[in-house]
Amino acid sequence: MQRLQHGADGSVSIRADQADYEALNSQQNLQRHLVKANWVWDLPDYKATNGAGHIIGAVVNDWQVSGLFTGGSGNRYDVGYSYQNGIGNQNITGSPDYGGRMVLVGDTGKGCSSNPFVQFNTAAFQGPTYNSVGLESGRNYMVGCPDHTTDLAIARNFPFGGGRQFQVRLDAYNAFNVAIITGRNTTAAFRSPTDQTLTNPQYVVNPGDTTLAPGAVGTVLVPGKDLPRNAGFGAANAYSTNAINGNYGRFIQLTLRVQF
């Protein structure tokens, strides 16, 4: 993106530090690792030698187990901001063509955690203030959660001559109930460039807690913020599959098939 500078005489030019901006934002959202593995195991058959063996064979023969594993690195992302009362790019940088960038004031964390309400350290971010040139931070400096999902299936074939068979198959998608966080609220809503109070926090300070400094990240969950659709800044708001109010379950499917 070209950052245009508007002169007092009405002229428009590309900023002299455009190369610095491009270098700072050179990080691409490239997935580092992606693995897909599938397997099929046709269980060994029991060879009958007597009448009882035929009964055992009828129970344990012709079973097949299969699976599909999907694994991959999380997508990269960065964190944005907004201000109340219509404060936009022109107020921050003096140009309507580009805005400021988040100011990183501490350890942000990797960008994914086991706590869906705290995906990164929200206290490590501040919004840009007036006279910004848009070089406070780059892009894609956070990494989302990796995928590690397994689908399993078990099937029993019942041959009935002439190459024909009847199959009963049970599939368990996301067999191990893995909940992969794929999105989070990455926009901090501040009051103003000079008042960096969050207006969309996930946690607030307990009014009776006098040990935390003013403006510190709280420990009390904001009512209603436990739902992904109401996620506050830094909380998960999207999952890979089967999301119902943040709760996940495997998906089971039974299939009956005749092959002839």
N, C-alpha and C positions, 0 to 999 in steps of 0.2 A: 504494500500500500504506500502510495506517495503521500508525504505529509506536506501540505501546501501552506505557505505563509502569506498572509494578506497584509500588504503594506498600507500605510495611511493614505497614500496617493491612489489607492485602488488597484495597485499591481498585485499579481499573484505569482509566487515563485516557490520552487522546491527548497525546503530547508537545507542549510549547509550541513547539518548533522544527519542527513538521510542515511548515509552509509552506516553510521553508528546504530541507527534504529534497525536497519536490516540485519546487522550482525547480532544485535540483542535478541531479535525475534527469528533467528535462523532455525530454532528447534522445531522439527516437523513432528506431527503426530503419527509416528511410524510404530507399528506393533513389533516389538522385539522378538517375541517367540509365539509360535502357533503350532500346536500338536493335535492331530486327530489320529486315533488308533482304533481299529476294530478287530474283533476276533470271533471265531466260531469254533466251538468244541463239540464234536459229535461223540457223546459218551460211549465207552466201550460196551459192546453187546455181551450178554451172558449166553454162552453156548450150552444148550440143553442136552443132557445125556439120559434123562429119565422123565417120568411123568411129572414129578415135582419140579424138575428143572424147567419144563415147559411153562409151568405156572409162574415161576420166578422170572423167566425171560419175558413173559407177557407183561410183567409189571415194570421191569427195569430197562428193557431194550427200547431203542429208537428215540431216546431223549437227546436234545440238542440245546446247548447253552451258548449265547452270543452276547456281545457287548460293544459299546461305542464310548470311547473316552475323548472328551474335548478339553483341551487345556490351552491357555494362552496368557500372555502378559496383558495387563490393563492398559486402557487407552490413556494417553496424556491429556492434560487439561491445565487451564490456569484459572485464576480467580478475578472476578470483576467487581464493580461497585456501582452504586447509584446514590444520588443526593435528593433530598426533599426540595419542594418549592421550585421545581423546574430548572435547577442548576445543572447545566449540561456542558458539552465540550467547549463552547465559546467562552463560558465563564472560567473554565479551568485552564485552557491553553491559549485562549484568544482566537482560536480558529474553529469553525464549525466542521472542519474536515477530519480532525483527529482529536482524540481525548487523551487524558492522562492515564497512567498505569498504576496498579496497586503498588503501594510501598511495603516492602517486606522488612519488618522490624524485629523478627525473631525466627526461631526454628519453626517452620511451617508444618513439619511432619512430611511423610512420604506422599500422602494423598489418599490413603486407604487404611482403615483400621477395622477391628472386629466390633467396635461400638458403632452402630448405625447412626447414632446421634452426634458423634464426634468423629468425622472422617479426616479432619485436619485441625491444626491449632488455630482457631479463629482469632486469638489474641495476637498472632504474628502478622496481622494485616492492618494497614491503614490506607485510607483513600488519599489520592493526590490532592494537593492544595492549589491555590491560585498560582499563576505563572509557571505551570508545569510545561515541560517540553516533551512529555510522553516517553521518557527514558527511565522511569523508575524501576521497571522490571520487564522481563521478556515474556515469552509465551511458552505454554506446554512444559512448565517446570514442575508440575505435579503428575503423579502416576496413579491411575485408578486401580481397582481391585482385579486380581487375576482370575481367570476362569479355570475351573476344575470340576467338570460335570461328567457323570457317568450314567449311561443308559444300559440297562440289562434286559435280557429276554430269555425265557425258557420255553421250549416247544417240544411236543410229543407227536410223532408221526405214527399213524395207524395204516399200514399198507393193506390193501384188499385186492391185490392181483392186477396183472396187466399194466404195471407201472403206475397204477392209481393209488392215491393215499388221502387220508383225512388227517388234518393237522389241527391241534389245539395249541395256541401260542399266547403266552402271557408276557406283556411288555411292562417294564417299570422305568419310565422316563424320570430322570433326575433321581435315581434309585436311592441315593444317600442323603436326600433332603438338603442339598447344598443351596444356600441362598447367595447369589452373586450380586453384589451391589454394582449397578451399571451407571448410576447417576446420583448426583448430590446437588444441593443448593449452593452454587458457587458465586452468588451475587450478594455482597454485603451492602445493606441499605443503611447509609449514615444520615445523620441529620443535616450536616453541612460540612464543607471543607475545614471549618474551624471548630466544629463540634463533632468529634468522631464517635459519637454514641450510636451503637447499633440499634436500629428500629425493628430488625427481624431476627433477634437472637433465638437460639434453641434453648438456652438456659438463662435464668436470671439469678441475681444474688438474693439469697434468703434475707428478708428484711431484718431478721434478728442476728445475722452473722456480722459481727464487727471486726472480724480478722482479715477481711478482704478489703483491699484498697478501692477507692471509687473507680468505676470503669472496669473492674476486674471481671473475668469470665465467671459466671455464676455456677451454682450446683443444683438449682431447682429447675426441673423441666417445665417449660411454659405450657399451660393447659392446652390440649389439642395438638401439640407439636409431636406427639407420638405417632401420628398418622403421616405416611410419606407425602401425601398431597398437601399437607400443611407444614412441611419441613422448614425449619429455620436455617439460618446461615451455617453451613458446615455439616448439615445432616443429610442422610441418604434420602432420595426421593424417587428412585427408580431401581428396579431389580430385574434379573434376567428372565424369569418365568414364574407363572402361577402366583402372582402377588395378590394377596387379599389382606389389606390393612397391615402389610409388613410380615404376615405369617405365610410360611411356605409348606408345601406338601408334595410328595412325589405323585406323579400321574400314572395310574394303572389302566392298561387297556387289554381286554381279552378279545382274541380273534379266533374264529373258526373258519377253516379253509378246506375246500375239496379240490384236489388236483387230479386231472384225468387227461 
